Amino acid sequence: MHTRDTREPAGFSRRRGTIPALLLGGWLGLVLLGGLAAAGPFEEGVDFLQGGHSRWALEKLVEAVDQVPRDPERWWYLGEAYRMLGDAPAAAGAYRHVLQLGGASPLAAAARQALEALGEPSVAAVTIPVRRRGSAILVPARINGEPVGSLLLDTGATFSVLSGSVAERLGVRRDSAGTVRLVTANGTIHAPLTILDEVDVGGAVARHVPAVIHDLPGMPPQIVGLLGLSFLERFRVNLDITSGTLILETGR
């Protein structure tokens, strides 16, 4: 058994077995890891993180968050992986998700302190101008750092969608996350599911976003897909049709 510079809040006990935490400076903890449960991506990610393998941990913890995106514990460890890799903005984003999901838990208190240590605010809000196309709402988007055009805002879509031509231009792999079944006007199809490294909508950024590669029928070239819940669930969403703005907020 060994110790590593990975923090856990006082009073926090993991569901898979109690992990004692030695607190330093009130919140910086050295964690003693006991035996973990049968390994899934979350358990493997925590193992890698405790072993000092932050890059490997990041890959597993991204997968773990994708599996259960409303688990604040997974977001906490993802924030720790980013912090240990020196990516403060990404770490801050993960800690804000802990605040958003964790309520008054020890995890939320620790996330707030982690944000203070990074010099980051506990709440981040981005106001994005939107455009109307009939009854549809369009938002500007950048995928993996590249401007791609507009996405249709669709709060009822489980996944975001990216057109095949844009995916090809960006070099997005079609086989990275399996396939999903889509019901279309022409029947049921299976479309490739991928993980986008980064989606930026007017300055609101989410990393490792699941998206379906599929061409929406009847769309002009400047509309390259849908913005669905795989992106939107990372934020609190407030759409003001009167002022033509979309507000995306994380933290509390």
N, C-alpha and C positions, 0 to 999 in steps of 0.2 A: 504494500500500500504506500502511496506517495502523495505529495502535495504539489499543487500548481497554483499560479497566480490567476485563478478564475474565481469570480466572486459569487457568493450566494447570500441573500439577505438573512438577517437574524430571524429565527423563528420559522424559517422556510424548510419544509420537509417534503421531499419528492414523493409522488404517489407510488413510485416503484420501490420504495424502501427509504428509510430515514438516512439522510446524509448529514452528519454533524458539520457545522461551519465554525471556524475560528475567525472572529471578527478583528480586523485591524482598522484603526481610524474610524470606527463606528460603522463602516459598511464595506470596506475592502476585505474580502474574505479569502482564506486559503481552505479549500475544500478537501476533505478526506473522503475519497470515493470508496464505498464498500462494493459488494457484488451487485452488478446491474442485472436487471431482468433479461430474458432472452432478447437478443439484439435485433432491433429494427433500426431504421435510419436515425431516429432520435437518440436511442441508446448508443449507437455507434458514434454519432456525432459528439455526444458528451464524452465518451471514452477518448476519442481523438483529441478533443479540446483539453482534457485533463492530462493527456500524454504530451502536450505541447505541439501537436500536429494541427495547427490552426487552419491551414488550407484544406486539408482532408476533412476537418470538422465542418468547415463552411459548406462543402458540397453536401454532406449528409444532413446538416441542419436546414439548409434550403429545401431539401426534399421533405424533411419532417414538417416544416411549416406549410409546404404545399399540401401535405396530407391532412393536416388539422390546422387551418389558418386562424382559428379563433382560440387557440391555446396560448395563453400569455407565457407559460413556462418555455415553450419552444421559441417564442420571440426573444425571451431573455437570453437564452443560450446563443441564438443567432446574433444578437447584439454583442455578446461577449466575443464571439468569433471575429466579427468585424473589428471590434476594438483591438483585439490582439494582433490583427493584421494591419492596423494603422489606418483603417477607413472610418474616420470619425463621423462623416455625414451618414453613412450607411448604418453605423452603430446607433446614432441618434434616432434614425428612423425606426429601427427595431425597438429601442427603448420606449419610444412614443406609442408603439403598438401595445407594449406591456401596460402602459398607463391607460390606454383606451379600453383594454380588455380586462385588466386586473382589478379594477375597483379599488377597494381600500386594503388590498392584500399586501403582505411583506414584499412581494415582487414589485408591486407598483411603487412602494416607497423607495426601494432600492433603485428602480429605474429612474425615478425623479432625481435621486442623488447622483446617479451615473451621468445624467444629462447635465447637472450642475458642474460636475467635474470636467466634462467636455466643453463647458461654456456654451451649451446649446439650450434653447428655450424648451419648456415642457410641452408647449403647444405650438404647432406650425400650421398655418392656414394659407392657402393659395387661392386667389380669386382669378378665375379664368373667363374671359369673354367667350360666349358661344354664339353660333349662327343658327338660324332657322332655315330648314328646307322643307316647306310644307309643315307637317306635324313633327318632323324629325329634328333632333338637336345635334349639331355638329361641333366637335371640339378639335383643336389643333393637336398634333401628336408628333413626337420624335421617338423612333424605335432604335435602340442600341446606339444612341447618339446622333442618328441621322433623321432629318426632317422627311416625313413620308406623305404629308397631306392631312386629311381630316378623317376622324372616326365618328361613326354614329353612336351616340350615347344610348345604351340599352340596359336599363337596370333589371330587366327580366332575363337577360342572357347569362347563363352560368359562366361561360368562357368569353374572353375577348376573341376577336377574329381578325386575321390578317390575310390580305389577298395573296394569291400564289405568286404574282409578279413582283410584289414588294418583298415577299419572303426570299425569292430568288435573288433579287438585287442586293439584299442585305446579307446574303449567305447564311440564312437561317436554316438549320437542319430540319427536315421534315420527319425524321424518324427518331427524334430525341426523347419522346414521351408517349409513344404508342398512338392509338387512334381513339376517336370518340364517334358515337352514332348520332347523326343529324337527321332530323325529319324535314325534308324540303318539299316544295310544291311538286317536284318530280319523283317523290318517293324517299325512302330511307337510304342514306349513304354513310360510309365510314370515312371520316376526314382525319388527316394527320394532326396530332397534338404536339406542340413544341413548347419550350420554355424560352421566353424572351429575356435576354440579359437585363434590359432596362426599358421601361416605358415612361416617357416624360410627356405629361399633358399640361401644357401651360406653366411648367415649373414644378408641378406636383409629380414626384418621381417614385416609382415602385420598381424594385429589382426582382428578377426571377419570376416573371409573370407567365402563367400557363396561357396559351393561346392556340386556337384552332386555325389551321391554314385552309382557307376556303374562299372562293370568289362569290361575293354577294351578287345575286342576279339583278340586272337593270341599274347598276350603280355607275355614275360617271367616274372617269379615271382619278379625280381628286379625292374621292371617297374610297378609302383603302381598307375598310373593315369596321368592326364594332368595338366599342369600349364596354366590356361586360363586367360581371361581378369579380372575375379573377383579378381585376385591377381595382374596382371600386370598393370592394370589401376591405381594402387596406385603409380606408378613410371614412370619416363622417361626411356625408354628402348633403349639400344644400343647393338645390337648383332654384334660381329666381328667374322665372320666365319674363317678368315685367322688366327687370333691369338687364336681362340677357347675360346673366353671370352664373357660373358654377363655382361653388366654394368647396374645396376639399381640405379637410382638417384632420390632423393626427394629434394624439396626446390629449391631455386634459389639465 
